[in-house]
Amino acid sequence: MKLPREISGKELAGLLKRYGYEITRQTGSHMRLTTDQKGVHHITIPNHKSLKIGTLSSILSDVAVHFKMDKSDLIEEIF
């Protein structure tokens, strides 16, 4: 499945709630999300109207590694 081209940082943060991620702080235009599922994990997401594909791909890769799942499976579940 292809990654969506027009997803905002806020939308991605909302989609990651199903994995326990909550916004723990925001500095400028970046949000820090934290989950306690399967150990503590932090990710930083830019709060932009449209995330670049490389940025989105990197964030999803990081989440997939933390949850020990294939990135393509994660993408199918989220989108």
C-alpha positions, 0 to 999 in steps of 0.5 A, spaced: 500 500 500 502 506 498 503 512 503 498 517 503 500 524 500 496 529 504 496 527 511 498 532 516 502 531 523 495 532 527 492 526 523 498 522 524 498 523 531 490 521 531 492 515 527 497 513 532 493 513 538 491 506 537 498 504 539 498 508 545 501 514 543 499 520 546 502 527 545 506 529 551 509 535 549 510 540 543 515 545 542 514 550 536 512 546 530 514 539 533 510 534 537 513 529 541 508 522 542 510 517 547 507 510 548 508 505 554 505 499 550 511 494 549 516 499 553 516 506 553 517 509 546 518 516 544 517 519 537 517 526 534 512 529 529 512 535 525 506 539 526 505 541 519 499 541 514 502 536 509 508 531 511 513 529 506 513 522 504 520 521 507 518 524 514 512 519 514 516 513 512 521 514 517 516 515 523 512 509 521 519 505 520 520 507 527 514 505 530 514 498 526 521 497 529 518 498 536 512 494 535 516 488 532 512 488 526 513 489 518 512 496 516 507 494 510 503 491 516 503 497 520 501 501 514 495 497 512 492 497 519 493 505 520 490 507 513 
